[in-house]
């Protein structure tokens, strides 16, 4: 019986990055079809490893590239149409256990063009990807956030006061 290697993936609007974690693989065979069929077979330590996936959409086989390295197999699959896929495979429901997100290569759709979202600029995180482009950072909510750097829901807890950003430049005291 064959095994499944760990397969990590990330995407951009025009390509998918696949990394197969399979060190010292031998007899590696890769097949990519325009309809989105991806097949991999390899041998490691006498065990057969197989991946047979139906990718979410069509791909450009001629422009896609791969490298078989000593620690992994890296594949850059060029999409036939430039758009974001909601998932790697056509199959809906529970993702197979061997498929993982490659967080080292992952970029959110709104960050693809090189403009980082606000979280990387301010060194923290808030829910929902809030847009702070029009925010007056001299306001009391920003000062409060800078002091505590901890968000709960849409509220920042500072001492015994809770501040909420109700609109882009107004701050409302909810409790004290």
C-alpha positions, 0 to 999 in steps of 0.5 A: 500500500502506498503512502501520502507525503506531506504536501504544502501549498500556497498561491498567488493569483497566477500560480500555485506553489507546491512543496512535497516534503519527501527527503531522499526520494528516488524514482520521482515521477511527476505528471501535470495535466492541463485540466488540473490533474496532478500526479506524483509517485516516488520511493523512499526507504523502500516505501511507495509514495503517491499523490493524485489530486484534481486541482481546483482549476485548469493549469498551464503545463508548459509554463509550470516548473519543478525541481527535485531536491534532496530534501523536497520536491518543489513545483510552481504550477502556473494557473491557466487563468489568473484568479484566486482559488478558494482551495487547492483541490476541487473536492469540497469538504474536509481537506485530506490530512496530507495537504497543509498550507505553506505559511512560509510562502503564503500571501493574502489576496489583498497583499499580493501586489507588494503592499502589506496590510496594516498589521505588518506596519503596526506590529500587531493584529486586529480582527477583520483586517480593519482599514486604518488608512484614514485613521488619525493616529493622534486620537486616544484610541490609537494611543490606547492601542499602542499602550496595550497592543491587545485586541479583543473583538473590536475593542482594546482593553487599557487599564480598566477602560474599554475603547471602541473605534466606532468610526474612522476618527471618533472614539467612544468610551464604553465603560470604565 
